[in-house]
Amino acid sequence: MASCKDCLCEIVCKYNDGVNEYCKGNCPHFKDRARFVELPCKVGDKVYEMVLNRDKSFSHWNTHEVVGVHLGDFPDLRGHKRQEYLVTFCKIMNFLGRIPLNKLGKTVFLTREEAERALNSSEKSNG
């Protein structure tokens, strides 16, 4: 049986000073927390990709617009398994692409400031 601790609204119920009148297992506002995923960004956001030269030195930034998010590891049309990734569009290159979520914070950043900090810290550690 579902309980308040399994509900996405648990924090709201607690904020309203305890258990509300519906929280006896039949709350009409119950949303199963296990069915929701918090995404790192939303459609329309910009992400900043650090493009590196072959020698791993910084080349330039590509700015992409997020147009979707893919979750799961089922194969694509060519049979390649794809993990979770952002579907992005790069206007400069007129290119629809995929950025694996595991690159966030490494070579792809959610804000320009975060990207510049990462570049500055990598330049300091390399030189």
C-alpha positions in Angstrom: 0.0 0.0 0.0 1.2 3.5 -0.9 2.3 5.8 1.9 3.2 9.4 2.2 6.9 8.7 2.1 6.4 7.2 -1.4 4.6 10.4 -2.6 6.1 13.2 -4.6 4.0 15.6 -2.5 5.4 14.4 0.9 7.3 17.7 1.4 4.1 19.7 0.8 2.2 17.6 3.3 5.0 18.0 5.9 5.1 21.7 5.2 1.4 21.9 6.0 2.1 20.8 9.6 1.9 17.1 9.4 -0.5 14.7 7.8 -3.4 16.1 5.9 -6.9 14.6 5.9 -6.3 12.5 2.7 -3.1 10.8 3.9 -4.7 7.6 5.0 -3.6 5.7 1.8 -6.3 7.2 -0.5 -5.0 10.7 -1.2 -6.3 12.0 -4.6 -3.0 14.0 -5.0 -0.8 10.9 -4.6 2.0 10.8 -7.1 4.3 7.8 -6.9 7.8 9.1 -6.4 9.3 6.0 -8.2 7.7 7.1 -11.4 9.4 10.5 -11.7 12.9 11.4 -12.8 14.5 14.8 -12.2 16.3 15.9 -15.3 19.5 17.9 -15.2 18.0 20.5 -17.5 14.9 21.2 -19.6 14.1 21.5 -23.3 15.1 24.9 -24.6 18.1 25.2 -22.2 21.6 25.9 -23.6 24.5 23.6 -22.8 28.2 24.4 -23.5 30.5 21.7 -24.9 34.2 22.0 -24.5 35.8 21.0 -27.8 39.4 19.6 -27.5 42.2 19.3 -29.9 43.8 15.9 -30.5 46.5 16.7 -27.9 43.6 17.3 -25.4 44.2 21.1 -25.3 41.2 23.4 -25.5 40.0 24.4 -29.0 36.6 26.2 -28.6 33.1 26.1 -27.2 30.1 24.7 -29.0 26.7 25.9 -27.8 23.9 23.5 -28.1 20.1 23.9 -27.5 18.5 21.0 -25.7 15.6 19.6 -27.8 15.0 16.4 -25.9 16.2 13.9 -23.4 16.6 10.1 -24.0 16.4 7.7 -21.1 17.1 4.0 -21.4 19.6 1.8 -23.1 17.6 0.2 -25.9 19.4 0.0 -29.3 19.0 2.6 -32.0 18.4 1.8 -35.7 22.0 0.6 -36.2 21.8 -1.7 -33.2 24.1 0.5 -31.0 23.0 0.7 -27.4 22.6 4.3 -26.3 22.7 5.3 -22.6 20.9 8.4 -21.3 21.7 11.4 -23.4 20.6 15.0 -24.2 19.3 15.4 -27.8 20.7 18.8 -28.9 20.8 21.1 -31.8 23.9 23.1 -32.6 23.0 26.2 -34.8 26.6 26.9 -35.9 27.0 23.4 -37.3 23.3 23.0 -38.2 23.6 19.6 -36.5 21.3 17.5 -34.4 23.3 15.5 -31.9 23.5 13.4 -28.8 25.5 14.3 -25.6 25.7 11.5 -23.1 24.6 12.6 -19.6 27.9 11.2 -18.1 29.7 14.1 -19.9 27.9 16.7 -17.8 30.4 18.5 -15.6 33.4 17.1 -17.5 33.2 18.4 -21.1 29.6 19.7 -21.2 28.3 22.3 -18.8 24.8 23.6 -18.0 25.9 27.3 -17.6 28.6 29.4 -19.3 30.0 30.3 -15.9 30.4 26.6 -15.0 32.1 26.0 -18.3 34.6 28.9 -17.9 35.5 27.8 -14.4 36.2 24.3 -15.6 38.4 25.6 -18.4 40.3 27.9 -16.0 40.9 25.1 -13.5 42.1 22.7 -16.3 44.5 25.4 -17.6 45.9 25.9 -14.1 46.4 22.2 -13.6 48.1 21.8 -17.0 50.3 24.9 -17.0 
